[in-house]
């Protein structure tokens, strides 16, 4: 009987000790949690205060470097500056990488983002000359009834080599505009003038004629054709005076021009030159194109 009473007393003592320990742990947890919250609020207020008063506290030139490093406010601002610089550097690096990738793949840059948050669609084309060893460049002679000057070039390549079409069509040497907007338009034509021009003049007995001394006038035109207007509209022109080569080798000349124009859907762009038979239709020498910029 005495042994049973002693066991019950020991059990009560152990239970009381466990309860007291549990209560002590709970009180300690609540106390330290409250202290931690107080410290966090204090740190947040001090951090905001540091940011608001950073210029006032550290804007003096006579402040010692060691004093700054030991000040908690200086440490907070330095960490914030570090994270801001790292974030901006990562974003800048990503944008540069995207721009370089687009440049290498031939995708033209979007100069105007249009509506805020909505990028412009990719509308672009770059067509190149077609090299042929037997046939001259396909062209139409200049006719006053057609309303444009020069010979119209139709032999353009839009799918192979350096050329590409992005939401634009190439039909009969014309680029078809799919949507209204401001377009950047460019063209280059390359000419190879042989010395036969001078030889033909000499064969006719006209050596010394003023026309032979003047040489050749090279002209390049960029036209726009509208569905609502029958006569093509001249957008740009470029010219150059080239002397006939007097040696054995040919004379090489190029014309390049570029500019912007506002185009409507179904407008067509085409190129004419003064002498299509003298053109060098290498894709790296003769080309034209356009892309949407706004």
C-alpha positions as CSV (number, residue, x, y, z in Angstrom):
1,X,0.0,0.0,0.0
2,X,2.8,2.4,0.9
3,X,4.5,1.6,-2.4
4,X,1.4,2.4,-4.4
5,X,1.0,5.8,-2.7
6,X,4.7,6.6,-3.3
7,X,4.3,5.7,-7.1
8,X,1.3,8.0,-7.4
9,X,3.1,10.9,-5.7
10,X,6.1,10.4,-8.1
11,X,3.8,10.4,-11.1
12,X,2.2,13.6,-9.9
13,X,5.6,15.3,-9.4
14,X,6.7,14.3,-12.9
15,X,3.4,15.5,-14.5
16,X,3.8,18.8,-12.6
17,X,7.4,19.2,-13.8
18,X,6.3,18.5,-17.5
19,X,3.5,21.1,-17.2
20,X,5.8,23.7,-15.7
21,X,8.4,23.1,-18.4
22,X,5.7,23.4,-21.1
23,X,4.4,26.6,-19.7
24,X,8.0,28.0,-19.5
25,X,8.7,27.1,-23.1
26,X,5.4,28.7,-24.3
27,X,6.1,31.9,-22.3
28,X,9.6,32.0,-23.6
29,X,8.4,31.5,-27.2
30,X,5.8,34.3,-26.9
31,X,8.4,36.6,-25.3
32,X,11.1,36.1,-28.0
33,X,8.5,36.3,-30.8
34,X,7.4,39.7,-29.5
35,X,11.0,40.8,-29.1
36,X,11.7,39.7,-32.7
37,X,8.7,41.5,-34.1
38,X,9.8,44.6,-32.2
39,X,13.3,44.4,-33.7
40,X,11.9,43.9,-37.2
41,X,9.7,46.9,-36.9
42,X,12.5,49.0,-35.5
43,X,14.9,47.8,-38.3
44,X,12.3,48.6,-40.9
45,X,11.7,52.1,-39.5
46,X,15.4,52.7,-39.3
47,X,16.0,51.4,-42.8
48,X,13.3,53.8,-44.2
49,X,14.8,56.6,-42.1
50,X,18.2,55.8,-43.5
51,X,16.9,55.9,-47.1
52,X,15.1,59.2,-46.5
53,X,18.1,60.9,-44.8
54,X,20.9,59.3,-46.8
55,X,21.7,62.5,-48.6
56,X,21.6,64.5,-45.5
57,X,23.8,62.2,-43.4
58,X,26.4,61.3,-46.0
59,X,26.4,64.2,-48.3
60,X,29.3,65.9,-46.6
61,X,32.8,65.6,-48.1
62,X,34.5,65.6,-44.7
63,X,32.8,62.4,-43.6
64,X,35.4,59.7,-42.8
65,X,35.2,56.5,-44.7
66,X,35.6,54.4,-41.6
67,X,32.7,56.2,-39.9
68,X,30.5,55.4,-42.9
69,X,31.3,51.7,-42.9
70,X,30.6,51.3,-39.2
71,X,27.2,53.1,-39.5
72,X,24.2,50.7,-40.0
73,X,22.5,53.2,-42.4
74,X,25.5,53.1,-44.7
75,X,25.3,49.3,-44.8
76,X,21.6,49.4,-45.7
77,X,22.0,51.9,-48.5
78,X,25.0,50.0,-49.9
79,X,23.1,46.7,-50.0
80,X,20.2,48.4,-51.7
81,X,22.5,50.1,-54.3
82,X,24.1,46.7,-55.0
83,X,20.8,45.0,-55.6
84,X,19.6,47.8,-57.9
85,X,22.8,47.8,-59.9
86,X,22.7,44.0,-60.3
87,X,19.1,44.0,-61.4
88,X,19.7,46.8,-64.0
89,X,22.8,45.1,-65.3
90,X,21.0,41.8,-65.7
91,X,18.2,43.4,-67.6
92,X,20.5,45.5,-69.8
93,X,22.5,42.4,-70.6
94,X,19.4,40.5,-71.6
95,X,18.2,43.4,-73.9
96,X,21.7,43.6,-75.5
97,X,21.7,39.8,-76.1
98,X,18.3,40.0,-77.7
99,X,19.3,42.9,-80.0
100,X,22.5,41.2,-81.1
101,X,20.6,37.9,-81.8
102,X,18.0,39.8,-83.9
103,X,20.8,41.5,-85.8
104,X,22.6,38.3,-86.6
105,X,19.4,36.6,-87.7
106,X,18.4,39.5,-89.9
107,X,15.4,40.6,-87.9
108,X,15.1,44.4,-88.2
109,X,14.9,46.4,-84.9
110,X,11.6,47.9,-83.7
111,X,12.4,51.6,-83.4
112,X,9.0,52.6,-82.1
113,X,7.1,50.4,-79.6
114,X,3.8,51.8,-80.7
115,X,1.1,51.6,-78.0
116,X,2.7,51.3,-74.5
117,X,3.1,47.7,-73.7
118,X,2.0,46.5,-77.2
119,X,5.0,45.9,-79.5
120,X,4.6,46.5,-83.3
121,X,4.2,43.4,-85.5
122,X,7.2,42.3,-87.5
123,X,6.6,43.6,-91.0
124,X,9.8,43.6,-93.1
125,X,11.4,42.5,-96.4
126,X,14.8,42.4,-97.9
127,X,15.0,41.2,-101.5
128,X,18.2,40.7,-103.5
129,X,19.3,40.6,-107.1
130,X,19.3,37.3,-108.9
131,X,22.6,36.3,-110.6
132,X,22.1,34.9,-114.1
133,X,25.0,34.1,-116.5
134,X,22.8,34.1,-119.6
135,X,19.9,36.5,-119.2
136,X,20.2,40.2,-118.4
137,X,18.2,41.7,-115.4
138,X,14.5,41.5,-116.2
139,X,13.3,45.1,-116.8
140,X,10.8,47.2,-118.6
141,X,11.7,50.1,-120.8
142,X,10.8,53.6,-119.8
143,X,7.4,54.5,-121.1
144,X,5.7,57.8,-120.5
145,X,2.3,56.2,-120.4
146,X,3.3,54.2,-117.3
147,X,4.2,57.3,-115.4
148,X,7.6,56.5,-114.2
149,X,11.2,57.0,-115.2
150,X,13.9,54.5,-115.9
151,X,13.8,50.7,-116.4
152,X,11.8,48.7,-113.9
153,X,13.6,45.8,-112.2
154,X,11.6,42.7,-111.7
155,X,14.3,40.0,-111.0
156,X,14.4,40.1,-107.2
157,X,14.8,37.1,-104.9
158,X,12.7,37.0,-101.7
159,X,13.2,33.6,-100.3
160,X,16.8,32.3,-100.7
161,X,20.2,33.5,-99.7
162,X,20.3,36.8,-97.8
163,X,16.7,37.7,-98.7
164,X,13.7,37.3,-96.5
165,X,10.0,38.2,-96.3
166,X,8.3,38.8,-93.0
167,X,4.6,39.4,-93.4
168,X,5.2,41.0,-96.8
169,X,4.8,39.7,-100.3
170,X,6.9,40.0,-103.4
171,X,5.0,40.0,-106.7
172,X,6.4,40.9,-110.1
173,X,9.3,42.8,-108.5
174,X,7.0,44.7,-106.2
175,X,6.8,44.6,-102.4
176,X,3.2,44.6,-101.2
177,X,2.5,46.6,-98.0
178,X,0.2,44.6,-95.6
179,X,-0.7,47.4,-93.2
180,X,-0.6,51.1,-92.7
181,X,2.3,52.7,-90.9
182,X,5.6,54.5,-91.2
183,X,8.1,52.4,-93.1
184,X,11.9,52.7,-93.6
185,X,12.7,52.0,-97.2
186,X,16.1,51.5,-98.7
187,X,17.7,50.4,-102.0
188,X,21.1,49.8,-103.6
189,X,22.0,49.1,-107.2
190,X,25.4,48.1,-108.5
191,X,26.6,48.9,-112.0
192,X,29.4,47.4,-114.1
193,X,30.4,49.7,-117.0
194,X,32.7,48.1,-119.5
195,X,35.1,49.9,-121.9
196,X,32.9,48.8,-124.8
197,X,31.0,52.1,-124.5
198,X,34.1,53.9,-125.4
199,X,35.0,51.4,-128.1
200,X,31.6,51.8,-129.8
201,X,32.0,55.5,-129.8
202,X,35.5,55.2,-131.4
203,X,34.1,52.7,-134.0
204,X,31.5,55.3,-135.1
205,X,34.3,57.9,-135.6
206,X,33.0,60.1,-132.8
207,X,36.1,60.3,-130.7
208,X,36.2,63.6,-128.8
209,X,32.4,64.0,-128.9
210,X,31.2,65.9,-125.7
211,X,28.8,63.0,-124.9
212,X,31.6,60.5,-124.8
213,X,33.6,62.7,-122.4
214,X,30.6,63.1,-120.1
215,X,30.4,59.3,-119.6
216,X,27.2,57.7,-118.2
217,X,24.5,59.1,-116.0
218,X,23.4,56.5,-113.4
219,X,20.0,57.0,-111.9
220,X,18.0,55.0,-109.3
221,X,14.3,55.6,-108.4
222,X,12.1,54.2,-105.6
223,X,8.4,54.4,-106.5
224,X,5.2,53.8,-104.7
225,X,2.1,52.5,-106.5
226,X,-1.3,53.0,-104.9
227,X,-4.5,51.1,-105.7
228,X,-6.5,54.4,-105.7
229,X,-4.2,56.2,-108.1
230,X,-3.1,55.0,-111.5
231,X,0.2,56.9,-111.8
232,X,3.1,55.7,-109.5
233,X,4.5,58.3,-107.0
234,X,8.2,58.9,-106.9
235,X,9.4,58.6,-103.3
236,X,13.2,58.9,-103.7
237,X,15.8,59.2,-106.4
238,X,19.6,59.0,-106.5
239,X,22.0,59.9,-109.3
240,X,25.7,59.7,-110.2
241,X,27.9,60.7,-113.1
242,X,30.3,57.9,-114.1
243,X,33.1,58.2,-116.6
244,X,33.6,55.3,-119.1
245,X,36.6,53.2,-118.0
246,X,39.6,53.6,-120.3
247,X,41.6,50.6,-119.1
248,X,40.9,46.9,-119.7
249,X,38.9,46.4,-116.5
250,X,35.3,47.5,-116.0
251,X,34.2,50.5,-114.0
252,X,32.2,49.7,-110.9
253,X,29.7,52.1,-109.4
254,X,26.9,51.9,-106.9
255,X,23.9,54.0,-105.9
256,X,22.3,53.8,-102.4
257,X,19.4,55.7,-100.9
258,X,17.1,55.3,-97.9
259,X,14.3,57.2,-96.2
260,X,11.0,56.9,-94.5
261,X,7.5,57.1,-95.9
262,X,4.0,56.6,-94.7
263,X,2.3,53.7,-96.6
264,X,-1.2,52.4,-96.7
265,X,-2.3,48.7,-97.0
266,X,-2.0,47.4,-100.6
267,X,0.6,50.0,-101.6
268,X,3.4,48.6,-103.7
269,X,7.1,49.5,-103.8
270,X,9.3,49.0,-106.8
271,X,12.7,50.1,-108.2
272,X,13.7,51.6,-111.5
273,X,17.2,52.4,-112.9
274,X,18.6,54.3,-115.8
275,X,20.4,51.3,-117.4
276,X,19.3,47.9,-116.2
277,X,21.5,46.0,-118.7
278,X,24.6,47.4,-116.8
279,X,23.4,46.2,-113.4
280,X,25.4,43.7,-111.4
281,X,22.6,41.5,-109.9
282,X,24.7,40.0,-107.1
283,X,22.6,39.7,-103.9
284,X,25.3,41.5,-101.9
285,X,25.5,44.4,-104.3
286,X,22.0,45.0,-105.6
287,X,19.0,44.9,-103.2
288,X,16.1,46.8,-101.7
289,X,13.7,46.4,-98.8
290,X,11.5,48.0,-96.2
291,X,10.3,47.5,-92.7
292,X,7.7,49.0,-90.4
293,X,9.0,51.4,-87.8
294,X,5.9,53.1,-86.5
